[in-house]
Amino acid sequence: MTETYRGPDSDRSLGDLAGHLTTEIGGLLGDHLQLARMEISDDLRQAGKGARLVGGAAMSGWIAALLLSMAAAFGLAEVVETWLAFLVVGAVWAILAAVMALRGRKEIEETDLRPEATLDEISRDKQWIGGNRS
């Protein structure tokens, strides 16, 4: 004799079960959206703090570079004509700026802002749902 399992939901209709499943899936999606929101928010907060620090350093560095460039140009002007000394110092800064711009662009292109934890959770949920269909 074969016995059929009758759990707590065995008396519910198919419509009730489908409604419950829809509610659960909606809650799951809401949880994933909340996780993604929190993950992105934390990343952006950290990036904002770093950007402020880099901005302050850039301003200080710009002033230092300006003063040191003037000193270098006037020092070099003791050996060559003043216009040529300033041209050499300016060319060095132009080359440095080009190198930094290229490296910065490469770093930006390599940045990945995808919410990895959320995507992993969604992938696991898809596998779990796919495995429980049969």
C-alpha positions as a Markdown table, in Angstrom:
| # | Residue | x | y | z |
|---|---|---|---|---|
| 1 | Met | 0.0 | 0.0 | 0.0 |
| 2 | Thr | 1.4 | 3.4 | -1.0 |
| 3 | Glu | 0.9 | 6.4 | 1.3 |
| 4 | Thr | 0.9 | 9.9 | 0.0 |
| 5 | Tyr | 2.5 | 12.6 | 2.0 |
| 6 | Arg | 0.1 | 15.2 | 3.2 |
| 7 | Gly | 2.0 | 18.2 | 4.5 |
| 8 | Pro | 0.6 | 21.4 | 5.9 |
| 9 | Asp | -0.3 | 22.8 | 2.4 |
| 10 | Ser | -2.0 | 19.6 | 1.2 |
| 11 | Asp | -5.4 | 21.0 | 1.7 |
| 12 | Arg | -4.7 | 24.2 | -0.3 |
| 13 | Ser | -5.9 | 24.7 | -3.8 |
| 14 | Leu | -3.6 | 25.0 | -6.8 |
| 15 | Gly | -4.5 | 28.6 | -7.1 |
| 16 | Asp | -3.6 | 29.3 | -3.4 |
| 17 | Leu | -0.3 | 27.6 | -3.9 |
| 18 | Ala | 0.4 | 29.5 | -7.1 |
| 19 | Gly | -0.5 | 32.8 | -5.3 |
| 20 | His | 1.8 | 31.9 | -2.4 |
| 21 | Leu | 4.6 | 31.0 | -4.9 |
| 22 | Thr | 4.1 | 34.4 | -6.7 |
| 23 | Thr | 4.3 | 36.2 | -3.3 |
| 24 | Glu | 7.5 | 34.3 | -2.4 |
| 25 | Ile | 9.2 | 35.0 | -5.7 |
| 26 | Gly | 8.2 | 38.7 | -5.4 |
| 27 | Gly | 9.8 | 38.8 | -1.9 |
| 28 | Leu | 12.9 | 37.1 | -3.2 |
| 29 | Leu | 13.3 | 39.6 | -6.0 |
| 30 | Gly | 12.7 | 42.5 | -3.6 |
| 31 | Asp | 15.5 | 41.0 | -1.4 |
| 32 | His | 17.8 | 40.9 | -4.3 |
| 33 | Leu | 17.1 | 44.5 | -5.3 |
| 34 | Gln | 17.7 | 45.6 | -1.7 |
| 35 | Leu | 21.0 | 43.7 | -1.6 |
| 36 | Ala | 22.1 | 45.3 | -4.9 |
| 37 | Arg | 21.1 | 48.7 | -3.7 |
| 38 | Met | 23.1 | 48.3 | -0.5 |
| 39 | Glu | 26.1 | 46.9 | -2.3 |
| 40 | Ile | 26.2 | 49.7 | -4.9 |
| 41 | Ser | 25.5 | 52.3 | -2.2 |
| 42 | Asp | 28.5 | 51.1 | -0.1 |
| 43 | Asp | 30.8 | 51.1 | -3.2 |
| 44 | Leu | 29.7 | 54.6 | -4.2 |
| 45 | Arg | 30.1 | 55.9 | -0.7 |
| 46 | Gln | 33.7 | 54.6 | -0.5 |
| 47 | Ala | 34.4 | 55.9 | -4.0 |
| 48 | Gly | 33.1 | 59.3 | -3.1 |
| 49 | Lys | 35.4 | 59.5 | 0.0 |
| 50 | Gly | 38.4 | 58.4 | -2.2 |
| 51 | Ala | 37.5 | 61.0 | -4.8 |
| 52 | Arg | 37.4 | 63.8 | -2.2 |
| 53 | Leu | 40.8 | 62.8 | -1.0 |
| 54 | Val | 42.2 | 62.5 | -4.5 |
| 55 | Gly | 40.7 | 66.0 | -5.3 |
| 56 | Gly | 42.5 | 67.6 | -2.3 |
| 57 | Ala | 45.7 | 65.9 | -3.2 |
| 58 | Ala | 45.4 | 67.0 | -6.8 |
| 59 | Met | 44.9 | 70.6 | -5.8 |
| 60 | Ser | 48.0 | 70.5 | -3.4 |
| 61 | Gly | 50.0 | 68.7 | -6.1 |
| 62 | Trp | 49.1 | 71.2 | -8.7 |
| 63 | Ile | 50.3 | 74.1 | -6.5 |
| 64 | Ala | 53.5 | 72.2 | -5.7 |
| 65 | Ala | 54.1 | 71.3 | -9.4 |
| 66 | Leu | 53.5 | 75.0 | -10.4 |
| 67 | Leu | 56.0 | 76.3 | -7.9 |
| 68 | Leu | 58.6 | 73.6 | -8.6 |
| 69 | Ser | 58.2 | 74.1 | -12.3 |
| 70 | Met | 58.9 | 77.8 | -12.0 |
| 71 | Ala | 62.0 | 77.0 | -9.9 |
| 72 | Ala | 63.2 | 74.5 | -12.5 |
| 73 | Ala | 62.6 | 76.8 | -15.4 |
| 74 | Phe | 64.4 | 79.7 | -13.7 |
| 75 | Gly | 67.2 | 77.4 | -12.7 |
| 76 | Leu | 67.5 | 76.1 | -16.3 |
| 77 | Ala | 67.4 | 79.7 | -17.5 |
| 78 | Glu | 70.8 | 80.2 | -15.9 |
| 79 | Val | 72.2 | 77.8 | -18.6 |
| 80 | Val | 70.0 | 78.4 | -21.6 |
| 81 | Glu | 67.7 | 81.2 | -22.8 |
| 82 | Thr | 64.7 | 81.8 | -20.5 |
| 83 | Trp | 62.1 | 81.0 | -23.2 |
| 84 | Leu | 63.8 | 77.7 | -24.0 |
| 85 | Ala | 64.0 | 76.8 | -20.3 |
| 86 | Phe | 60.2 | 77.3 | -19.9 |
| 87 | Leu | 59.6 | 75.4 | -23.1 |
| 88 | Val | 61.6 | 72.4 | -21.8 |
| 89 | Val | 59.8 | 72.3 | -18.5 |
| 90 | Gly | 56.4 | 72.7 | -20.2 |
| 91 | Ala | 57.2 | 69.8 | -22.6 |
| 92 | Val | 58.1 | 67.6 | -19.6 |
| 93 | Trp | 54.8 | 68.4 | -18.0 |
| 94 | Ala | 52.9 | 67.7 | -21.3 |
| 95 | Ile | 54.5 | 64.3 | -21.6 |
| 96 | Leu | 53.7 | 63.5 | -18.0 |
| 97 | Ala | 50.1 | 64.6 | -18.5 |
| 98 | Ala | 49.7 | 62.4 | -21.6 |
| 99 | Val | 51.1 | 59.3 | -19.8 |
| 100 | Met | 48.8 | 59.9 | -16.8 |
| 101 | Ala | 45.8 | 60.4 | -19.0 |
| 102 | Leu | 46.4 | 57.1 | -20.8 |
| 103 | Arg | 46.9 | 55.2 | -17.6 |
| 104 | Gly | 43.8 | 56.8 | -16.0 |
| 105 | Arg | 41.7 | 55.9 | -19.0 |
| 106 | Lys | 42.9 | 52.3 | -18.8 |
| 107 | Glu | 42.0 | 52.1 | -15.1 |
| 108 | Ile | 38.5 | 53.5 | -15.7 |
| 109 | Glu | 37.9 | 51.0 | -18.5 |
| 110 | Glu | 38.9 | 48.1 | -16.2 |
| 111 | Thr | 36.5 | 49.2 | -13.5 |
| 112 | Asp | 33.6 | 46.8 | -13.0 |
| 113 | Leu | 30.7 | 48.2 | -11.0 |
| 114 | Arg | 28.5 | 45.2 | -11.3 |
| 115 | Pro | 26.9 | 44.1 | -7.9 |
| 116 | Glu | 28.7 | 40.7 | -7.8 |
| 117 | Ala | 27.1 | 39.4 | -4.6 |
| 118 | Thr | 23.6 | 40.1 | -6.0 |
| 119 | Leu | 24.4 | 38.5 | -9.4 |
| 120 | Asp | 25.7 | 35.4 | -7.6 |
| 121 | Glu | 22.6 | 35.2 | -5.4 |
| 122 | Ile | 20.4 | 35.4 | -8.5 |
| 123 | Ser | 22.4 | 32.7 | -10.3 |
| 124 | Arg | 22.1 | 30.4 | -7.3 |
| 125 | Asp | 18.3 | 31.0 | -7.2 |
| 126 | Lys | 17.9 | 30.3 | -10.9 |
| 127 | Gln | 19.8 | 27.0 | -10.4 |
| 128 | Trp | 17.7 | 26.1 | -7.4 |
| 129 | Ile | 14.4 | 27.0 | -9.2 |
| 130 | Gly | 15.5 | 25.0 | -12.2 |
| 131 | Gly | 16.5 | 22.0 | -10.1 |
| 132 | Asn | 13.1 | 21.9 | -8.3 |
| 133 | Arg | 10.9 | 21.9 | -11.4 |
| 134 | Ser | 10.9 | 18.2 | -11.9 |
